[in-house]
Amino acid sequence: MAKRPGTNKNNYDETQSVFLALARLEFATHGYAGASTNRIVEQSGMARGTLYYHFKDKEDLFRCIFKNLTTESNAEIARHVAKVSDPFEALILGADLFFEHALDPT
């Protein structure tokens, strides 16, 4: 297979993003226990070794997704809470948004 055009860093980041997007959907659909790295690799169209070049194992892949989701949720909650001047209202809003994110199956 020929090397894709672009810098190695860009190719690395793009490949990792593909795996993360597919794995996020896989875990959301099948849960951790039912998620399959075989399906992720198959859907990516890349080699199995490429997945394991980017992630140590299924748990590492899940942890990376969890970290990304937590970062995204925290940033969104912080943006909304920053608009509220009353600390108690900000607390309630933050808690509501946290539970909204936690209950979102995707």
Secondary structure in CASP SS format (residue, H / E / C, confidence):
PFRMAT SS
TARGET T0000
AUTHOR 0000-0000-0000
METHOD secondary structure of the structure
MODEL  1
M C 1.00
A C 1.00
K C 1.00
R C 1.00
P C 1.00
G C 1.00
T C 1.00
N H 1.00
K H 1.00
N H 1.00
N H 1.00
Y H 1.00
D H 1.00
E H 1.00
T H 1.00
Q H 1.00
S H 1.00
V H 1.00
F H 1.00
L H 1.00
A H 1.00
L H 1.00
A H 1.00
R H 1.00
L H 1.00
E H 1.00
F H 1.00
A H 1.00
T H 1.00
H H 1.00
G H 1.00
Y H 1.00
A H 1.00
G H 1.00
A C 1.00
S C 1.00
T H 1.00
N H 1.00
R H 1.00
I H 1.00
V H 1.00
E H 1.00
Q H 1.00
S H 1.00
G C 1.00
M C 1.00
A C 1.00
R H 1.00
G H 1.00
T H 1.00
L H 1.00
Y H 1.00
Y H 1.00
H H 1.00
F C 1.00
K C 1.00
D C 1.00
K H 1.00
E H 1.00
D H 1.00
L H 1.00
F H 1.00
R H 1.00
C H 1.00
I H 1.00
F H 1.00
K H 1.00
N H 1.00
L H 1.00
T H 1.00
T H 1.00
E H 1.00
S H 1.00
N H 1.00
A H 1.00
E H 1.00
I H 1.00
A H 1.00
R H 1.00
H H 1.00
V H 1.00
A C 1.00
K C 1.00
V C 1.00
S C 1.00
D C 1.00
P H 1.00
F H 1.00
E H 1.00
A H 1.00
L H 1.00
I H 1.00
L H 1.00
G H 1.00
A H 1.00
D H 1.00
L H 1.00
F H 1.00
F H 1.00
E H 1.00
H H 1.00
A H 1.00
L H 1.00
D C 1.00
P C 1.00
T C 1.00
END
